[in-house]
Amino acid sequence: MIEFDVFFKTKNSSPKVSFNQYVEVFTTYSAYEYDRSPIDSVLYKKCLKRIPEWQWMNIFITLNDFKSNTMPVHKDSLNNTLLHRTQ
């Protein structure tokens, strides 16, 4: 495994990268077994500002509705359910 440390430059230090001598290679899935094409997700679109704010808010409203009315949650875990601010 290649290990490295990256330190951001501050007043008293300079950028630094160091590598370990030990290299570990892992087997992985072939192109036929694993699709590596880009992910076209809503979050990706939000990050790149390719989804309008009203549509993003509508997603949160729908998610909150699901969490509040449909999703089964144990009564002792209700305080752990995150509801998104929509205002």
DSSP file (Angstrom, degrees, kcal/mol; ACC not computed):
  #  RESIDUE AA STRUCTURE BP1 BP2  ACC     N-H-->O    O-->H-N    N-H-->O    O-->H-N    TCO  KAPPA ALPHA  PHI   PSI    X-CA   Y-CA   Z-CA
    1    1 A M              0   0    0      0, 0.0     2,-0.6     0, 0.0    21,-0.2   0.000 360.0 360.0 360.0 136.1    0.0    0.0    0.0
    2    2 A I        -     0   0    0     22,-0.2     2,-0.4    19,-0.1    21,-0.1  -0.787 360.0-166.7 -88.4 123.3    1.3    3.4   -0.8
    3    3 A E        +     0   0    0     -2,-0.6    17,-0.8    19,-0.2     2,-0.3  -0.885  10.9 171.4-109.4 141.2    1.0    5.7    2.1
    4    4 A F  E     -A   19   0A   0     -2,-0.4     2,-0.4    15,-0.2    15,-0.2  -0.998  21.9-150.2-148.1 153.0    1.4    9.4    1.9
    5    5 A D  E     -A   18   0A   0     13,-0.6    13,-0.6    -2,-0.3     2,-0.5  -0.975  10.2-164.5-121.1 134.9    0.9   12.5    4.0
    6    6 A V  E     -A   17   0A   0     -2,-0.4     2,-0.5    11,-0.2    11,-0.2  -0.982   3.7-169.0-121.3 127.1    0.0   15.8    2.7
    7    7 A F  E     -A   16   0A   0      9,-1.1     9,-0.7    -2,-0.5     2,-0.2  -0.951  20.5-128.4-115.2 133.1    0.4   18.9    4.7
    8    8 A F        -     0   0    0     -2,-0.5     2,-0.2     7,-0.1     5,-0.0  -0.533  34.7 -99.2 -79.6 146.6   -1.0   22.2    3.7
    9    9 A K        +     0   0    0     -2,-0.2     2,-0.2     3,-0.1     5,-0.2  -0.443  49.1 169.8 -69.3 129.4    1.3   25.2    3.6
   10   10 A T  B >   -B   13   0B   0      3,-0.6     3,-0.6    -2,-0.2    -3,-0.0  -0.630  53.2 -82.5-122.8-174.2    1.1   27.5    6.6
   11   11 A K  T 3  S+     0   0    0      1,-0.2    -2,-0.0    -2,-0.2    -1,-0.0   0.880 128.7  34.7 -59.2 -38.1    3.2   30.3    7.8
   12   12 A N  T 3  S+     0   0    0      2,-0.0     2,-0.3     0, 0.0    -1,-0.2   0.381 117.1  49.9-103.1   3.4    5.8   28.0    9.4
   13   13 A S  B <   -B   10   0B   0     -3,-0.6    -3,-0.6    -5,-0.0     3,-0.0  -0.927  63.1-139.1-139.7 164.1    5.7   25.0    7.0
   14   14 A S        -     0   0    0     -2,-0.3    -7,-0.1    -5,-0.2    -3,-0.0  -0.818  44.9 -80.2-116.3 161.2    6.0   24.1    3.4
   15   15 A P        -     0   0    0      0, 0.0     2,-0.4     0, 0.0    -7,-0.1  -0.293  52.9-172.4 -60.1 144.3    3.9   21.5    1.5
   16   16 A K  E     -A    7   0A   0     -9,-0.7    -9,-1.1     2,-0.0     2,-0.4  -0.998  17.0-177.9-144.9 136.4    5.2   18.0    2.0
   17   17 A V  E     -A    6   0A   0     -2,-0.4     2,-0.4   -11,-0.2   -11,-0.2  -1.000   8.6-177.1-131.7 134.0    4.5   14.6    0.5
   18   18 A S  E     -A    5   0A   0    -13,-0.6   -13,-0.6    -2,-0.4     2,-0.3  -0.985   8.8-153.8-132.4 146.4    6.1   11.3    1.6
   19   19 A F  E     -A    4   0A   0     -2,-0.4     2,-0.2   -15,-0.2   -15,-0.2  -0.883  13.9-127.4-120.3 148.9    5.7    7.8    0.2
   20   20 A N        -     0   0    0    -17,-0.8     0, 0.0    -2,-0.3     0, 0.0  -0.596  16.9-132.4 -86.5 152.7    6.2    4.4    1.8
   21   21 A Q  S    S+     0   0    0     -2,-0.2     2,-0.4   -19,-0.1    -1,-0.1   0.686  82.0  91.9 -78.5 -19.2    8.4    1.8    0.1
   22   22 A Y        -     0   0    0    -21,-0.2     2,-0.5   -19,-0.0   -19,-0.2  -0.657  58.0-168.7 -84.2 126.0    5.8   -0.9    0.4
   23   23 A V        -     0   0    0     -2,-0.4     2,-0.5   -21,-0.1    -2,-0.0  -0.962   2.2-168.8-116.8 129.2    3.5   -1.3   -2.6
   24   24 A E        -     0   0    0     -2,-0.5     2,-0.5     2,-0.0   -22,-0.2  -0.972   5.8-157.5-119.3 130.2    0.4   -3.5   -2.4
   25   25 A V        -     0   0    0     -2,-0.5     2,-0.4   -24,-0.1    -2,-0.0  -0.908   6.9-158.8-110.2 131.2   -1.6   -4.4   -5.5
   26   26 A F        -     0   0    0     -2,-0.5     2,-0.2     0, 0.0    -2,-0.0  -0.839  17.4-123.6-107.9 143.7   -5.2   -5.5   -5.3
   27   27 A T        -     0   0    0     -2,-0.4     2,-0.3     1,-0.0     0, 0.0  -0.579  36.3-177.0 -78.7 150.5   -7.2   -7.4   -7.8
   28   28 A T        -     0   0    0     -2,-0.2     2,-0.1     1,-0.0    -1,-0.0  -0.799  31.2 -71.6-139.1 179.1  -10.3   -5.7   -9.0
   29   29 A Y        -     0   0    0     -2,-0.3     2,-0.0     1,-0.1    -1,-0.0  -0.448  47.6-118.9 -76.8 148.7  -13.3   -6.3  -11.3
   30   30 A S    >>  -     0   0    0     -2,-0.1     4,-1.8     1,-0.1     3,-0.8  -0.282  32.2 -99.7 -77.6 171.4  -12.9   -6.3  -15.0
   31   31 A A  T 34 S+     0   0    0      1,-0.2     5,-0.2     2,-0.2    -1,-0.1   0.772 125.3  55.4 -63.2 -25.5  -14.6   -3.8  -17.3
   32   32 A Y  T 34 S+     0   0    0      1,-0.2    -1,-0.2     3,-0.1     3,-0.1   0.753 112.2  42.0 -78.2 -23.9  -17.2   -6.5  -18.1
   33   33 A E  T <4 S+     0   0    0     -3,-0.8     2,-0.4     1,-0.2    -2,-0.2   0.702 119.0  38.7 -94.5 -22.7  -18.0   -7.1  -14.4
   34   34 A Y  S  < S-     0   0    0     -4,-1.8     2,-0.7    -5,-0.0    -1,-0.2  -0.982  72.0-138.5-138.5 123.6  -18.1   -3.5  -13.2
   35   35 A D        -     0   0    0     -2,-0.4    -3,-0.1     1,-0.1    -4,-0.1  -0.708  19.1-179.9 -83.6 114.8  -19.5   -0.4  -15.0
   36   36 A R        +     0   0    0     -2,-0.7    -1,-0.1    -5,-0.2     3,-0.1   0.143  34.7 130.8-101.5  18.9  -17.1    2.5  -14.5
   37   37 A S  S    S-     0   0    0      1,-0.1    -2,-0.0     0, 0.0     0, 0.0  -0.310  71.3 -78.4 -69.0 158.3  -19.2    5.0  -16.5
   38   38 A P        -     0   0    0      0, 0.0     2,-0.5     0, 0.0    -1,-0.1  -0.191  44.9-118.5 -59.3 148.0  -19.9    8.4  -14.9
   39   39 A I        -     0   0    0     -3,-0.1     2,-0.9     1,-0.1    -3,-0.0  -0.767  16.2-157.5 -90.0 127.7  -22.6    8.5  -12.3
   40   40 A D        +     0   0    0     -2,-0.5     2,-0.2     4,-0.1    -1,-0.1  -0.599  35.1 157.7-103.3  70.1  -25.4   10.8  -13.2
   41   41 A S     >  -     0   0    0     -2,-0.9     4,-2.1     1,-0.1     5,-0.1  -0.519  53.8-120.9 -96.9 161.8  -26.8   11.5   -9.7
   42   42 A V  H  > S+     0   0    0      2,-0.2     4,-2.4     1,-0.2     5,-0.2   0.893 115.3  52.8 -64.6 -41.1  -28.8   14.3   -8.4
   43   43 A L  H  > S+     0   0    0      2,-0.2     4,-2.4     1,-0.2    -1,-0.2   0.893 107.7  51.7 -63.6 -39.3  -26.1   15.2   -5.9
   44   44 A Y  H  > S+     0   0    0      1,-0.2     4,-1.7     2,-0.2    -1,-0.2   0.926 110.7  48.1 -61.0 -45.2  -23.6   15.4   -8.7
   45   45 A K  H  <>S+     0   0    0     -4,-2.1     5,-3.6     1,-0.2     6,-0.5   0.884 110.3  52.3 -63.8 -38.1  -25.8   17.7  -10.6
   46   46 A K  H ><5S+     0   0    0     -4,-2.4     3,-1.5     3,-0.2    -2,-0.2   0.921 107.4  51.8 -63.9 -43.4  -26.3   19.8   -7.5
   47   47 A C  H 3<5S+     0   0    0     -4,-2.4    -1,-0.2     1,-0.3    -2,-0.2   0.856 114.2  43.0 -62.1 -35.0  -22.6   20.1   -6.9
   48   48 A L  T 3<5S-     0   0    0     -4,-1.7    -1,-0.3    -5,-0.2    -2,-0.2   0.289 114.2-117.9 -94.4  10.5  -22.1   21.3  -10.5
   49   49 A K  T < 5S+     0   0    0     -3,-1.5    -3,-0.2     1,-0.1    -2,-0.1   0.861  75.9 130.1  55.7  40.1  -25.2   23.6  -10.3
   50   50 A R      < +     0   0    0     -5,-3.6    -4,-0.2    -6,-0.1    -1,-0.1   0.230  56.5  67.2-104.3  11.4  -26.9   21.7  -13.0
   51   51 A I  S    S-     0   0    0     -6,-0.5    -2,-0.1    -5,-0.1     5,-0.1  -0.999  89.6-115.0-131.2 129.6  -30.2   21.3  -11.1
   52   52 A P     >  -     0   0    0      0, 0.0     4,-2.1     0, 0.0     3,-0.3  -0.229  22.5-118.7 -64.3 153.0  -32.3   24.3  -10.2
   53   53 A E  H  > S+     0   0    0      1,-0.2     4,-2.4     2,-0.2     5,-0.2   0.863 113.6  55.4 -60.0 -37.8  -32.8   25.3   -6.6
   54   54 A W  H  > S+     0   0    0      1,-0.2     4,-1.9     2,-0.2    -1,-0.2   0.873 108.5  48.1 -65.1 -35.8  -36.5   24.7   -6.7
   55   55 A Q  H  > S+     0   0    0     -3,-0.3     4,-1.7     2,-0.2    -1,-0.2   0.888 110.8  51.0 -71.4 -38.5  -36.0   21.1   -7.9
   56   56 A W  H  X S+     0   0    0     -4,-2.1     4,-1.6     1,-0.2    -2,-0.2   0.912 111.2  48.4 -62.4 -43.3  -33.4   20.5   -5.2
   57   57 A M  H  X S+     0   0    0     -4,-2.4     4,-2.3     1,-0.2    -2,-0.2   0.867 107.1  56.3 -65.9 -36.7  -35.9   21.8   -2.6
   58   58 A N  H  X S+     0   0    0     -4,-1.9     4,-2.3     1,-0.2    -1,-0.2   0.859 103.7  54.4 -63.3 -35.5  -38.6   19.6   -4.0
   59   59 A I  H  X S+     0   0    0     -4,-1.7     4,-2.5     2,-0.2    -1,-0.2   0.923 109.4  47.5 -62.8 -44.4  -36.4   16.6   -3.5
   60   60 A F  H  X S+     0   0    0     -4,-1.6     4,-2.9     2,-0.2    24,-0.3   0.892 110.4  51.6 -65.3 -39.6  -36.0   17.5    0.2
   61   61 A I  H  X S+     0   0    0     -4,-2.3     4,-2.2     2,-0.2    -1,-0.2   0.927 112.4  46.2 -62.3 -44.5  -39.7   18.0    0.6
   62   62 A T  H  X S+     0   0    0     -4,-2.3     4,-2.3     2,-0.2    -2,-0.2   0.906 113.5  49.2 -63.9 -42.2  -40.4   14.6   -0.9
   63   63 A L  H  X S+     0   0    0     -4,-2.5     4,-2.7     2,-0.2    -2,-0.2   0.918 111.0  49.1 -64.5 -44.4  -37.7   13.0    1.3
   64   64 A N  H  X S+     0   0    0     -4,-2.9     4,-2.4     2,-0.2     5,-0.2   0.900 110.1  51.9 -61.4 -40.8  -39.1   14.7    4.4
   65   65 A D  H  X S+     0   0    0     -4,-2.2     4,-2.4    -5,-0.2     5,-0.5   0.921 110.9  47.8 -61.8 -44.1  -42.6   13.5    3.6
   66   66 A F  H  X>S+     0   0    0     -4,-2.3     5,-2.8     1,-0.2     4,-2.3   0.939 113.7  46.8 -61.5 -47.2  -41.3    9.9    3.1
   67   67 A K  H  <5S+     0   0    0     -4,-2.7    -2,-0.2     1,-0.2    -1,-0.2   0.862 118.0  42.3 -64.4 -35.8  -39.4   10.0    6.4
   68   68 A S  H  <5S+     0   0    0     -4,-2.4    -1,-0.2    -5,-0.2    -2,-0.2   0.823 130.6  18.8 -80.7 -32.3  -42.3   11.5    8.3
   69   69 A N  H  <5S+     0   0    0     -4,-2.4    -3,-0.2    -5,-0.2    -2,-0.2   0.673 131.5  24.2-117.2 -21.6  -45.2    9.4    6.9
   70   70 A T  T  <5S+     0   0    0     -4,-2.3    -3,-0.2    -5,-0.5    -4,-0.1   0.779  90.6  89.5-116.9 -43.2  -43.9    6.2    5.2
   71   71 A M  S   <S-     0   0    0     -5,-2.8     2,-0.4     1,-0.1    -1,-0.0  -0.425  74.4-127.6 -68.3 123.5  -40.6    5.1    6.6
   72   72 A P        +     0   0    0      0, 0.0     2,-0.4     0, 0.0    -1,-0.1  -0.577  34.9 175.5 -73.1 127.1  -40.9    2.8    9.6
   73   73 A V        -     0   0    0     -2,-0.4     5,-0.1    -6,-0.0     2,-0.1  -0.999  33.5-115.1-134.1 133.2  -38.8    4.2   12.5
   74   74 A H    >   -     0   0    0     -2,-0.4     3,-2.3     1,-0.1     4,-0.5  -0.411  28.9-120.5 -64.8 141.8  -38.7    2.8   16.0
   75   75 A K  G >  S+     0   0    0      1,-0.3     3,-0.7     2,-0.2     4,-0.3   0.797 113.4  55.6 -57.4 -30.7  -40.0    5.2   18.6
   76   76 A D  G 3  S+     0   0    0      1,-0.2    -1,-0.3     2,-0.1     3,-0.1   0.600 108.6  49.2 -77.6  -9.7  -36.7    5.3   20.4
   77   77 A S  G X  S+     0   0    0     -3,-2.3     3,-2.0     1,-0.1     4,-0.4   0.381  76.9 101.0-108.6   2.4  -35.0    6.3   17.2
   78   78 A L  G X  S+     0   0    0     -3,-0.7     3,-1.4    -4,-0.5    -1,-0.1   0.859  78.5  58.5 -57.0 -36.3  -37.2    9.1   16.1
   79   79 A N  G 3  S+     0   0    0     -4,-0.3    -1,-0.3     1,-0.3    -2,-0.1   0.645 101.2  57.6 -69.8 -12.4  -34.7   11.7   17.4
   80   80 A N  G <  S+     0   0    0     -3,-2.0     2,-0.6     2,-0.1    -1,-0.3   0.478  80.1 104.5 -94.0  -3.7  -32.1   10.3   15.1
   81   81 A T    <   -     0   0    0     -3,-1.4     2,-0.5    -4,-0.4    -8,-0.0  -0.695  67.0-141.4 -83.7 119.5  -34.2   10.8   11.9
   82   82 A L        -     0   0    0     -2,-0.6     2,-0.5   -15,-0.0   -15,-0.1  -0.693  15.6-169.1 -85.2 122.2  -32.8   13.8   10.0
   83   83 A L        -     0   0    0     -2,-0.5     2,-0.2   -16,-0.0   -23,-0.0  -0.942  21.7-127.6-108.0 133.7  -35.4   16.1    8.4
   84   84 A H        -     0   0    0     -2,-0.5     2,-0.3   -24,-0.3   -20,-0.1  -0.517  20.4-110.9 -83.9 144.9  -34.0   18.7    6.0
   85   85 A R        +     0   0    0     -2,-0.2    -1,-0.1     1,-0.1   -25,-0.1  -0.578  33.4 179.2 -71.7 131.3  -34.8   22.3    6.2
   86   86 A T              0   0    0     -2,-0.3    -1,-0.1     1,-0.1   -25,-0.1   0.165 360.0 360.0-120.8  17.0  -37.0   23.3    3.3
   87   87 A Q              0   0    0      0, 0.0    -1,-0.1     0, 0.0    -2,-0.1   0.375 360.0 360.0-122.0 360.0  -37.5   27.0    4.1
